[in-house]
Amino acid sequence: MKKILVALLVLFPITALAQANYSSPFLTAGAGLTLNYSSGSLFQGGAVVSITGATLTMSNTQTSCAAPAYSSCNFVYWTSGSSLSTTTTLSTAAASGNIIVGFVTTSGGNISVITHASVAMPVPLGVVQAVNTTLTPSAAAGVGLGTAALPFANLILGSGATNVFTLSPASPSAARTLTIADPGGAATLAYTNNTSVQVMSGPQSFTGNKAILATSFTSANASGLQLITGLASPVYPSGFVGNIAFHCGIGFSQATPVAGDQFGIAVLTTAPTRADAVGMVATNTTAFAEGPLTNLTSTTPTAIVTFTEVASTVVPAFLDGSVQLAGGGAAQIQFYVTNGTSADVIVIAPDSYCSFL
């Protein structure tokens, strides 16, 4: 028995029994009908064939590589040399001495599916270098993209090589589901730059839903309604449709009280469907003037309440109402004051505020 074993080892050394280390050429989709294949090695019987990476052009509308008919299929195969070939005829690809490397289906001028003969499975999407056809699930709403255990890190969308949006979620502490609400009909839901939603001008701050006057505001020596810089609402984006209620608590003074003072409102730059408001203004420490505004539908600054001031000390004014916004353009609620005589200015006190709900 020992003599027989020694004889076998002499005739067939152990190193000759070990399989050579090699990797088959890998197929990936290029642009249109272009197929890329990498460098690699193939076995032809007991010989190793070295393949140099290159490209092939597939035939279009080859939609079925299902065995055994292979009724409409691109065959990628080796027949000689260091390159691969392609044919749509099975008998050519499977001729004696040839090696079939892969099967490729096409439609609409693009490669649809690549299957490697050596692994008998479609190429995973994660390693396909280019996708030239619409990705669809096997059934409507049948599968998701990624899993809880293996999520994708980012979703990159865009109109060009560098003009892209990268959707990158924060790191949640648990699994979350973000549900997109049904808009109730055919509609386009637009993302709006949130830096434009809370743009304010003037000496004010915005805390929560309140615009708070940080420093005093003094009207100019002029007639007519003047914008109170600092008590405006956020700028509501063009796609916003809804009703906004407001309440303003204002402290003001007038060194020389006169008749014909006013507080007013305007909605710019897109007119509201309607705006309604009421005003209550202290004319001295015990008396109040009241005034309503109904159904304002323009962008023209309009008085809410007109009053004759008597006191020269700081007294309160309250403005309440609502605005119906129909969208179609950006809109901002602004408040105004009129000093009845141009020289008798009105001073709006710091910490006067308007809230928006």
C-alpha positions as CSV (number, residue, x, y, z in Angstrom):
1,M,0.0,0.0,0.0
2,K,2.8,2.4,0.8
3,K,4.5,1.7,-2.5
4,I,1.2,2.5,-4.4
5,L,0.8,5.8,-2.4
6,V,4.4,6.9,-3.2
7,A,3.9,6.1,-6.8
8,L,0.7,8.3,-7.0
9,L,2.5,11.2,-5.3
10,V,5.3,11.0,-7.9
11,L,2.9,10.9,-10.8
12,F,0.4,13.6,-9.4
13,P,2.1,16.1,-7.1
14,I,-0.2,17.7,-4.4
15,T,0.4,21.2,-5.9
16,A,-1.0,20.0,-9.2
17,L,-4.2,18.9,-7.5
18,A,-4.9,22.4,-6.1
19,Q,-7.2,24.6,-8.2
20,A,-5.6,27.7,-9.6
21,N,-6.6,31.1,-8.1
22,Y,-8.6,33.0,-10.7
23,S,-11.6,35.3,-11.1
24,S,-14.0,35.3,-14.0
25,P,-14.5,38.5,-16.0
26,F,-17.2,40.6,-14.4
27,L,-20.0,42.1,-16.5
28,T,-21.6,45.5,-15.9
29,A,-23.9,47.8,-17.8
30,G,-22.5,50.9,-19.5
31,A,-24.4,53.6,-21.4
32,G,-27.2,52.4,-23.6
33,L,-26.4,49.0,-25.1
34,T,-22.7,49.0,-24.0
35,L,-21.6,46.1,-21.8
36,N,-18.4,46.4,-19.9
37,Y,-16.4,43.4,-18.9
38,S,-13.4,43.3,-16.5
39,S,-10.1,41.5,-16.8
40,G,-10.1,38.0,-15.5
41,S,-9.4,34.3,-16.1
42,L,-11.4,31.4,-17.6
43,F,-10.8,27.7,-17.6
44,Q,-10.8,25.8,-20.9
45,G,-10.5,22.3,-19.8
46,G,-7.2,22.2,-17.8
47,A,-5.9,25.5,-19.3
48,V,-6.3,29.0,-17.9
49,V,-7.4,31.7,-20.4
50,S,-6.5,35.3,-19.5
51,I,-9.1,37.9,-20.5
52,T,-8.4,41.6,-21.0
53,G,-11.1,44.0,-20.0
54,A,-13.0,45.8,-22.8
55,T,-16.6,46.5,-24.0
56,L,-19.2,44.9,-26.2
57,T,-22.3,46.3,-27.8
58,M,-25.5,44.3,-27.2
59,S,-28.3,43.8,-29.6
60,N,-31.5,45.6,-28.6
61,T,-34.9,44.1,-27.8
62,Q,-33.5,40.8,-26.6
63,T,-36.0,40.3,-23.8
64,S,-35.8,36.6,-22.7
65,C,-32.8,34.6,-21.6
66,A,-35.0,31.9,-20.0
67,A,-33.8,28.4,-20.5
68,P,-34.1,26.2,-22.4
69,A,-35.4,28.2,-25.3
70,Y,-33.3,31.4,-24.8
71,S,-35.7,32.8,-27.3
72,S,-34.4,36.4,-27.4
73,C,-31.0,36.7,-25.6
74,N,-27.6,38.3,-25.9
75,F,-24.9,35.6,-25.2
76,V,-21.5,36.8,-24.0
77,Y,-18.9,34.1,-24.6
78,W,-15.2,33.4,-25.2
79,T,-14.0,31.6,-28.3
80,S,-10.3,32.6,-28.7
81,G,-7.7,35.1,-27.7
82,S,-8.0,37.5,-24.7
83,S,-11.3,39.1,-25.5
84,L,-15.0,38.1,-25.2
85,S,-17.6,38.1,-28.0
86,T,-21.4,38.4,-28.2
87,T,-24.1,36.7,-30.3
88,T,-27.8,36.3,-30.2
89,T,-27.6,32.7,-31.5
90,L,-27.3,30.0,-28.8
91,S,-25.6,27.4,-31.1
92,T,-22.8,29.9,-31.9
93,A,-22.2,30.7,-28.2
94,A,-22.3,27.1,-27.2
95,A,-20.2,25.7,-30.0
96,S,-17.5,23.2,-29.1
97,G,-14.6,24.9,-27.3
98,N,-16.5,28.0,-26.5
99,I,-17.2,29.2,-22.9
100,I,-20.5,31.1,-22.2
101,V,-19.7,33.9,-19.6
102,G,-23.1,35.6,-19.3
103,F,-26.6,36.3,-20.5
104,V,-27.9,39.9,-21.2
105,T,-31.5,41.1,-21.9
106,T,-32.2,44.5,-23.4
107,S,-35.1,46.8,-24.2
108,G,-35.6,50.4,-25.2
109,G,-32.0,50.8,-26.1
110,N,-30.7,49.9,-22.7
111,I,-29.5,46.8,-20.8
112,S,-32.2,45.4,-18.6
113,V,-30.7,42.4,-16.8
114,I,-27.2,40.8,-16.6
115,T,-26.8,37.2,-15.5
116,H,-23.3,35.6,-15.0
117,A,-23.1,32.1,-16.2
118,S,-20.5,31.2,-13.5
119,V,-22.8,32.3,-10.6
120,A,-26.2,31.8,-12.3
121,M,-27.7,34.8,-10.7
122,P,-28.5,38.5,-11.7
123,V,-25.9,41.1,-11.0
124,P,-26.8,42.8,-7.7
125,L,-27.8,46.5,-8.1
126,G,-25.1,47.4,-5.6
127,V,-22.4,46.5,-8.0
128,V,-23.9,47.7,-11.3
129,Q,-21.9,50.7,-12.4
130,A,-24.6,52.3,-14.4
131,V,-28.4,51.9,-14.6
132,N,-29.9,52.8,-17.9
133,T,-33.5,51.7,-17.5
134,T,-36.3,52.5,-15.0
135,L,-36.0,50.5,-11.8
136,T,-39.3,48.9,-10.9
137,P,-40.4,46.4,-8.2
138,S,-41.8,43.0,-9.2
139,A,-45.3,44.2,-8.1
140,A,-46.9,47.5,-7.3
141,A,-45.9,48.5,-3.8
142,G,-44.4,45.1,-3.5
143,V,-40.9,45.9,-2.1
144,G,-39.1,48.7,-0.3
145,L,-35.7,50.2,-0.9
146,G,-33.3,49.0,1.9
147,T,-34.2,47.3,5.1
148,A,-34.2,48.2,8.8
149,A,-31.1,46.1,9.3
150,L,-29.4,47.4,6.1
151,P,-30.6,50.9,5.3
152,F,-29.1,53.2,2.6
153,A,-27.1,56.1,4.0
154,N,-28.2,58.8,1.5
155,L,-30.6,59.3,-1.4
156,I,-29.1,61.5,-4.1
157,L,-31.3,63.1,-6.7
158,G,-30.6,65.7,-9.3
159,S,-30.6,67.1,-12.8
160,G,-26.9,66.8,-13.6
161,A,-23.6,65.4,-12.4
162,T,-23.2,68.1,-9.8
163,N,-26.7,69.7,-9.6
164,V,-28.0,67.4,-6.9
165,F,-30.0,67.1,-3.7
166,T,-28.6,64.8,-1.1
167,L,-31.3,63.5,1.4
168,S,-29.3,62.5,4.5
169,P,-31.3,61.6,7.6
170,A,-30.2,62.4,11.1
171,S,-29.3,59.5,13.4
172,P,-32.6,58.5,15.0
173,S,-32.7,56.7,18.4
174,A,-35.2,54.2,17.1
175,A,-37.0,53.2,13.9
176,R,-39.2,56.0,12.6
177,T,-41.8,56.1,9.8
178,L,-42.3,59.4,7.9
179,T,-45.8,59.5,6.4
180,I,-46.5,61.8,3.5
181,A,-50.0,63.2,3.9
182,D,-52.5,62.9,1.0
183,P,-52.9,66.5,-0.3
184,G,-56.5,65.6,-1.3
185,G,-56.1,65.7,-5.1
186,A,-53.6,66.2,-7.9
187,A,-51.1,68.6,-6.4
188,T,-47.4,69.4,-6.2
189,L,-45.9,69.5,-2.8
190,A,-42.9,71.7,-2.9
191,Y,-40.1,72.0,-0.4
192,T,-39.5,75.7,0.5
193,N,-36.3,77.2,1.8
194,N,-37.2,77.7,5.4
195,T,-34.9,80.6,5.7
196,S,-37.4,82.6,3.7
197,V,-40.4,81.7,5.9
198,Q,-39.2,83.6,8.9
199,V,-37.5,86.6,7.3
200,M,-38.1,89.7,9.4
201,S,-36.9,93.3,8.9
202,G,-36.3,96.0,11.4
203,P,-35.7,96.1,15.1
204,Q,-37.5,93.0,16.1
205,S,-37.0,89.4,17.3
206,F,-39.2,86.4,16.6
207,T,-39.9,84.0,19.4
208,G,-42.2,81.1,18.8
209,N,-45.2,82.6,17.0
210,K,-44.6,86.2,18.2
211,A,-42.9,89.2,16.6
212,I,-41.6,91.3,19.5
213,L,-40.3,94.9,19.0
214,A,-36.8,94.9,20.4
215,T,-36.4,98.7,20.4
216,S,-38.9,101.6,20.1
217,F,-40.3,102.6,16.7
218,T,-41.0,106.3,16.0
219,S,-43.3,107.3,13.1
220,A,-42.0,109.8,10.6
221,N,-43.1,113.5,10.2
222,A,-45.5,112.4,7.4
223,S,-49.2,111.9,6.8
224,G,-50.9,108.6,6.0
225,L,-50.4,105.1,7.2
226,Q,-46.7,104.2,7.9
227,L,-45.3,100.7,8.3
228,I,-44.4,99.8,11.9
229,T,-41.0,98.2,11.2
230,G,-40.7,95.2,13.4
231,L,-44.2,93.9,13.9
232,A,-44.7,91.9,10.7
233,S,-45.6,88.2,10.4
234,P,-43.3,85.6,8.9
235,V,-43.3,85.6,5.1
236,Y,-45.7,82.8,4.2
237,P,-44.5,81.0,1.0
238,S,-46.4,81.0,-2.2
239,G,-47.7,77.5,-1.7
240,F,-49.2,78.2,1.7
241,V,-53.0,78.1,1.9
242,G,-54.8,78.7,5.2
243,N,-56.2,81.1,7.7
244,I,-53.9,83.1,10.1
245,A,-55.3,84.7,13.2
246,F,-53.4,87.5,14.9
247,H,-53.3,89.5,18.1
248,C,-51.2,92.6,18.8
249,G,-50.5,94.1,22.2
250,I,-49.0,97.6,21.6
251,G,-47.9,100.3,24.0
252,F,-47.6,103.7,22.5
253,S,-47.3,107.4,23.3
254,Q,-47.7,110.8,21.6
255,A,-46.0,113.8,23.1
256,T,-48.7,116.2,21.7
257,P,-52.0,114.2,21.4
258,V,-54.1,115.1,18.3
259,A,-57.1,113.9,16.4
260,G,-56.9,111.6,13.3
261,D,-54.5,108.9,14.6
262,Q,-54.9,105.4,13.2
263,F,-53.7,101.8,13.4
264,G,-54.0,99.8,10.2
265,I,-53.0,96.6,8.3
266,A,-51.9,95.4,4.9
267,V,-51.1,91.9,3.4
268,L,-48.2,92.1,0.9
269,T,-47.2,91.1,-1.7
270,T,-50.1,88.8,-2.5
271,A,-53.6,90.0,-1.7
272,P,-55.6,87.9,0.8
273,T,-58.9,86.2,0.0
274,R,-60.1,88.5,2.8
275,A,-58.9,90.0,6.0
276,D,-61.0,91.2,9.0
277,A,-59.8,93.0,12.1
278,V,-61.0,95.0,15.2
279,G,-59.0,97.5,17.2
280,M,-59.3,98.9,20.7
281,V,-57.1,101.9,21.6
282,A,-56.9,103.8,24.9
283,T,-57.3,107.5,24.3
284,N,-56.5,108.3,27.9
285,T,-56.3,106.2,31.1
286,T,-60.0,105.5,31.2
287,A,-61.5,105.8,27.7
288,F,-61.1,103.6,24.6
289,A,-61.8,104.0,20.9
290,E,-63.0,101.0,18.9
291,G,-63.1,100.3,15.2
292,P,-63.7,97.4,12.8
293,L,-62.2,96.5,9.4
294,T,-64.2,94.0,7.3
295,N,-63.4,92.1,4.1
296,L,-60.1,93.6,3.0
297,T,-59.2,91.9,-0.3
298,S,-56.4,94.2,-1.6
299,T,-52.7,94.9,-0.8
300,T,-53.5,98.5,0.1
301,P,-52.7,99.5,3.7
302,T,-56.0,100.2,5.4
303,A,-57.0,101.6,8.7
304,I,-58.5,99.3,11.4
305,V,-59.3,101.9,14.0
306,T,-59.2,105.8,14.0
307,F,-58.9,107.6,17.3
308,T,-58.3,111.0,18.9
309,E,-55.5,110.7,21.4
310,V,-55.7,112.7,24.7
311,A,-53.1,111.2,27.0
312,S,-49.4,111.9,26.5
313,T,-48.3,109.0,28.5
314,V,-47.8,105.4,27.3
315,V,-51.2,103.8,26.7
316,P,-52.3,100.4,25.2
317,A,-53.7,99.4,21.9
318,F,-55.0,96.0,20.9
319,L,-55.5,94.7,17.4
320,D,-57.2,91.3,16.6
321,G,-58.3,89.6,13.5
322,S,-57.7,87.0,10.9
323,V,-56.4,86.7,7.3
324,Q,-57.4,84.1,4.7
325,L,-54.4,83.3,2.4
326,A,-55.2,81.5,-0.9
327,G,-51.6,80.9,-2.0
328,G,-50.4,81.9,-5.5
329,G,-47.7,84.1,-4.1
330,A,-45.7,85.0,-1.0
331,A,-47.6,86.9,1.7
332,Q,-46.8,88.9,4.9
333,I,-49.1,90.5,7.4
334,Q,-47.9,94.0,8.2
335,F,-49.2,96.7,10.7
336,Y,-49.3,100.5,10.2
337,V,-49.7,103.7,12.2
338,T,-50.9,107.2,11.3
339,N,-50.0,110.3,13.3
340,G,-52.9,112.7,12.7
341,T,-50.6,115.7,12.4
342,S,-47.3,115.2,10.6
343,A,-45.3,116.8,13.3
344,D,-46.9,114.9,16.2
345,V,-45.1,111.6,15.9
346,I,-46.2,108.4,17.6
347,V,-43.7,106.2,19.5
348,I,-44.3,102.5,19.7
349,A,-42.8,101.2,22.9
350,P,-40.3,98.3,23.1
351,D,-41.7,94.8,23.8
352,S,-44.9,95.6,21.9
353,Y,-45.7,92.4,20.0
354,C,-47.9,90.6,17.5
355,S,-48.6,86.9,17.7
356,F,-49.8,84.8,14.7
357,L,-51.7,81.5,15.0
